[in-house]
Amino acid sequence: MVLLDGYALARLKEEALRHEVQTLQQTLQLCPKLVVVLVGTDNASVLYVNMKAKACVRVGINCIVESLPEQTPQEELLNLLDTHNQDKSVHGILVQLPLPKHIDTRRVIEAIAPHKDVDGFHPLNVGRVYSNSLYTGFLPATAMGVMQLLKHYNIEVKRKDVAIVGASNIIGKPLASLMLNAGATISLCHILTKDISLYTKKADIVCVGVGQPKLLKADMVKEGAVVVDIGINKVEGKVVGDADFESLKDKVSFITPVPRGVGPMTIACLLQNTLHAAKGCA
């Protein structure tokens, strides 16, 4: 069994991005700028935002965190986004999810200018992923990170059977599109799937990201399968994934650890999107 070390690869990517940012500053006097909007004080969201801000510092991206109170009216948030849309010094905008219940998440996502939507959640960027026309636009960072991690370890996707557990707009659906575009045959499972194991047992690659600790167990995968665990859960003070790592490690050929697997790659790909956005404005 080989660990898919997302932490190590993310550090390599950050070093390359740092040099690209320096070159952009030296040649065009342009510093990429990312605005992260945080509404409320959800502990996990605060942690993720801090991790993103620190990663920006490491590569030289200017990161502005806009922290708003939990009860911020939707219209106020939309006005703030419009201000940053109009600001030519801002290259990337992301709103940390989930948002408070009184705010319409879809409307907020659609309010971000597509060319600044570094999370890749705007319908225009989503359509580009589905139609495999990414000559411009942005890939969702987590799906992008998974694909780059597999490529780094020379894990072929073409002609493989891939089971994806979780059909969210943020992870499952875009990952399914990228896998399909790369030549894989996809099974996309979700909460209404009657028996997930019917699909995971046949798969060469299993990706799971639903927020259910240890959902994927050894008897649900075939010998030598590749397991990509995208889940992040806290159980008794310990961070664990959606895959039962201990039962799987002696049966699979490759598996991502949690933490230090897909998570660091998600942040590195967000930085990559921000640099891409800045280059598009140059």
Secondary structure, 3 states (H helix, E strand, C coil): CEECCHHHHHHHHHHHHHHHHHHHHHHHCCCCEEEEEEECCCHHHHHHHHHHHHHHHHHCCEEEEEEECCCCCHHHHHHHHHHHHHCCCCCEEEECCCCCCCCCHHHHHHHCCHHHECCCCCHHHHHHHHCCCCCCCCCCHHHHHHHHHHHHCCCCCCCCEEEEECCCCCCHHHHHHHHHHCCCEEEEECCCCCCCHHHHCCCCEEEECCCCCCCECHHHCCCCCEEEECCCEEECCEEECCECHHHHCCCCCEECCCCCCHHHHHHHHHHHHHHHHHHHHC
